């Protein structure tokens, strides 16, 4: 969801930093619906923003941010690795 939002913002020419984009994703309806499908604690947007921002920035997660794991929202075309590296 984060990468899709970053791609959408770039297409529209909107420049937001990582934290602003994460906050927008966390406050979105689809994120909240997905969160509700897991038996977790009550939804706390501030904690989720912090956790997701740290997860994206964590160097150990680089192995997961590969082109084969991400496709553009409306197609089955993989997001190129250069775009993922740039937007992450």
Buried (B, 14 or more C-beta within 10 A) or exposed (E): BBBBBBBEBBEEEEEBEBBBBBBBBBEEEEBEEEBEEEEEEEEEEEEBBBEBBEEBEEEEEEEEBEBEEBBEEEEEEBBEEEBBEEBB
